[in-house]
């Protein structure tokens, strides 16, 4: 992981340019920052994540742990179209940010995005996502974050089905020092998933009854995040999320990520 972060730092250094005049007025304290980047400021990020998924096999009942992720992705660019509109590229446009409010009492905005899940077996699907982000500032160093999100999935392949996931995240935010902030919380996630049920005599094909049942499920992942503004044009962000509460035993998932962000 350290080698990946250093590689990302080198790549960003090669493409970085001198700080623009508007960057001098951009707050380094995260709690004082607006929801969107002001006009004239942009960021280029290297991100990475690692997932550790623990589950029981469907056929043999054995418990497995899968490790997956992307150690380095240096192609994330956030562009300020205006003071209130930002566009996220990775490397094509994937999300838009719109600022509703930014003052001493609160920071509020909307996030719109989309995604694709591709499969060779007819299960390809697409998704659109909308989120409302609100940070209520209770003091100069403490706030409460609140973010509901809804993501419908629509079928692209002939075997894919309509799906839906919605969540509400909430938790405290601390500006621990001028250049260092920490947030924690939990996300209440409601999602629909399909289960294929097979019953009958497996040795007689005509007696088998096969159908798909749609179920709704609640889970409660917990998360923590820190942000360090270690230079005028640089932030480092680390995050961790653990998914266990509400899951069927023995399933769990640990997701660890980082972002090295350059401002200009």
C-alpha positions in Angstrom: 0.0 0.0 0.0 2.8 2.4 0.9 4.5 1.8 -2.5 1.2 2.5 -4.3 0.8 5.8 -2.4 4.3 6.9 -3.2 3.8 6.0 -6.9 0.6 8.1 -6.9 2.5 11.0 -5.4 5.1 10.8 -8.1 2.5 10.7 -10.9 0.7 13.6 -9.5 3.9 15.6 -9.1 4.6 15.1 -12.8 1.3 16.5 -13.9 0.9 19.2 -11.2 1.1 22.9 -11.9 1.6 26.0 -9.8 -1.2 27.0 -7.4 -3.7 29.3 -9.0 -4.5 32.7 -7.3 -7.9 31.4 -6.0 -6.3 28.5 -4.2 -4.8 30.9 -1.7 -8.3 31.7 -0.4 -9.4 28.1 -0.3 -9.7 26.9 3.4 -7.3 24.2 4.5 -9.7 23.4 7.5 -12.1 20.9 6.0 -15.1 22.1 8.2 -14.7 25.6 6.6 -14.7 24.3 3.0 -17.7 24.7 0.7 -19.5 21.7 -0.7 -18.1 22.3 -4.2 -14.8 23.5 -5.4 -15.1 27.2 -6.3 -14.6 28.3 -9.9 -11.0 28.4 -10.8 -9.9 25.4 -8.5 -9.6 21.8 -9.6 -8.3 18.6 -8.0 -6.4 15.6 -9.4 -6.5 12.4 -7.3 -5.0 9.0 -7.0 -7.3 6.6 -5.2 -7.1 3.0 -4.2 -9.1 0.5 -2.1 -8.8 -3.1 -0.8 -11.8 -5.3 0.2 -11.7 -8.4 2.5 -14.9 -10.3 2.1 -15.7 -13.2 4.5 -18.6 -15.6 3.5 -19.8 -19.2 3.4 -19.8 -21.1 0.2 -23.2 -22.0 -1.3 -22.5 -25.6 -2.3 -19.9 -26.9 0.2 -20.7 -24.7 3.3 -17.0 -23.8 3.7 -16.0 -20.4 4.9 -13.9 -18.3 2.4 -12.2 -15.0 2.5 -11.8 -13.1 -0.8 -9.4 -10.2 -1.2 -9.9 -7.8 -4.1 -9.4 -4.1 -5.0 -7.6 -1.5 -7.0 -4.3 -0.5 -5.4 -3.9 2.6 -7.5 -6.1 4.6 -9.9 -4.5 7.9 -10.8 -7.2 9.2 -13.1 -9.7 11.0 -10.9 -10.2 14.6 -11.7 -12.7 17.1 -10.2 -13.5 20.1 -12.3 -15.3 23.3 -11.1 -17.7 24.4 -13.7 -18.9 27.2 -11.5 -18.9 28.0 -7.7 -21.9 25.7 -7.3 -21.4 23.0 -10.0 -18.5 20.4 -10.1 -17.9 17.5 -12.5 -16.1 14.3 -11.5 -14.0 12.5 -14.2 -12.6 9.0 -13.8 -11.5 9.4 -16.6 -14.9 10.0 -18.2 -17.6 12.1 -16.4 -19.2 9.9 -13.7 -20.7 12.3 -11.2 -21.9 15.8 -10.7 -22.0 17.9 -7.5 -24.4 20.8 -6.9 -24.1 23.1 -3.9 -27.3 24.3 -2.2 -25.8 26.1 0.8 -22.5 26.9 2.3 -22.2 29.3 5.3 -21.1 29.3 8.9 -24.1 27.1 10.0 -24.3 24.4 7.4 -23.0 23.0 4.1 -25.5 21.2 1.8 -25.4 19.8 -1.7 -26.6 17.1 -4.1 -24.6 14.4 -5.8 -25.7 12.7 -9.1 -23.9 9.7 -10.6 -24.2 6.5 -12.6 -22.5 3.1 -12.8 -22.3 0.0 -14.9 -22.0 -3.7 -14.0 -20.9 -5.8 -17.0 -21.2 -9.5 -17.3 -20.7 -12.2 -20.0 -23.7 -14.2 -18.8 -26.5 -11.7 -19.4 -26.5 -10.1 -16.0 -25.2 -6.7 -17.1 -26.9 -3.8 -15.4 -26.7 0.0 -15.1 -27.4 2.3 -12.2 -28.2 5.9 -11.5 -27.6 7.4 -8.1 -28.8 10.5 -6.2 -27.6 11.7 -2.8 -28.3 14.6 -0.5 -25.4 15.7 1.7 -25.9 17.9 4.8 -23.3 19.0 7.3 -24.8 20.8 10.3 -22.0 22.8 12.1 -22.6 22.9 15.8 -19.4 24.8 16.6 -16.2 25.9 14.7 -14.7 22.4 15.2 -17.7 20.1 15.4 -20.5 19.1 13.0 -23.0 16.3 12.3 -23.1 14.7 8.8 -26.3 13.4 7.2 -26.5 11.8 3.8 -29.5 9.8 2.3 -28.8 8.0 -1.0 -31.0 6.1 -3.5 -29.6 3.9 -6.3 -31.9 2.1 -8.7 -30.4 -0.6 -10.9 -31.9 -1.3 -14.4 -31.3 -4.4 -16.5 -29.1 -4.3 -19.6 -28.6 -8.0 -20.1 -31.4 -10.5 -20.8 -31.0 -12.1 -17.3 -30.6 -9.0 -15.3 -33.5 -7.6 -13.1 -34.5 -4.3 -11.7 -32.9 -3.7 -8.3 -32.8 -1.0 -5.7 -30.6 0.1 -2.9 -31.1 3.0 -0.6 -29.2 4.2 2.5 -29.0 6.8 5.2 -25.5 7.7 6.6 -25.1 9.8 9.7 -22.3 10.6 12.2 -20.2 13.2 13.9 -17.4 15.2 12.3 -14.4 16.7 14.2 -11.9 19.3 13.1 -9.3 17.9 15.4 -6.6 20.4 14.3 -6.4 23.1 11.6 -5.0 20.5 9.2 -6.5 17.3 10.4 -10.2 16.1 10.6 -11.9 12.9 11.5 -15.5 11.6 10.9 -17.2 8.4 12.0 -20.7 7.0 11.7 -23.0 4.3 10.3 -25.1 3.7 7.2 -28.5 2.1 7.4 -28.7 0.2 4.1 -31.9 -1.2 2.6 -31.4 -3.3 -0.5 -33.4 -5.7 -2.6 -31.9 -8.9 -3.8 -33.0 -12.0 -5.7 -32.8 -15.6 -4.4 -33.2 -18.6 -6.7 -35.1 -21.4 -4.9 -35.0 -25.0 -6.1 -37.2 -27.7 -4.7 -38.4 -31.1 -5.6 -36.6 -34.3 -6.8 -33.2 -33.5 -8.2 -33.1 -36.8 -10.1 -36.3 -36.1 -12.0 -36.1 -32.9 -14.0 -39.9 -32.7 -14.5 -40.5 -32.6 -10.7 -38.1 -29.7 -10.0 -39.7 -26.4 -9.0 -37.4 -23.4 -9.7 -38.4 -19.8 -9.0 -36.8 -16.5 -8.0 -37.8 -14.8 -4.8 -37.2 -11.1 -4.2 -36.3 -10.2 -0.6 -35.5 -6.9 1.2 -32.7 -6.7 3.7 -31.4 -4.2 6.2 -27.7 -3.9 7.2 -25.7 -1.4 9.2 -22.1 -0.8 8.0 -20.0 1.4 10.3 -17.3 3.7 8.9 -14.4 6.0 9.9 -12.5 8.6 7.8 -9.7 11.0 8.3 -8.4 13.9 6.2 -4.9 15.5 6.5 -4.0 18.7 4.6 -0.3 18.1 4.8 0.6 20.9 2.3 -1.0 23.9 0.6 -1.9 21.9 -2.5 -2.1 18.4 -1.0 -4.6 16.3 1.1 -4.4 12.7 2.1 -7.6 10.9 3.0 -8.0 7.4 4.5 -11.2 5.5 5.1 -12.4 2.2 6.5 -15.9 0.6 6.4 -16.9 -2.6 8.2 -20.1 -4.5 7.1 -21.3 -7.1 9.6 -24.4 -5.9 11.5 -27.6 -7.3 9.9 -25.8 -9.7 7.6 -26.4 -13.4 7.5 -23.7 -15.3 9.4 -20.8 -15.6 8.8 -20.8 -12.8 6.1 -18.6 -9.7 6.7 -16.8 -7.2 4.6 -13.9 -4.9 5.4 -13.2 -2.1 2.9 -10.1 0.1 3.3 -9.4 3.0 0.9 -7.2 6.1 0.4 -7.2 9.2 -1.7 -4.2 11.4 -2.4 -5.6 14.7 -3.7 -3.7 17.6 -5.4 -5.3 21.1 -5.6 -4.5 23.7 -8.2 
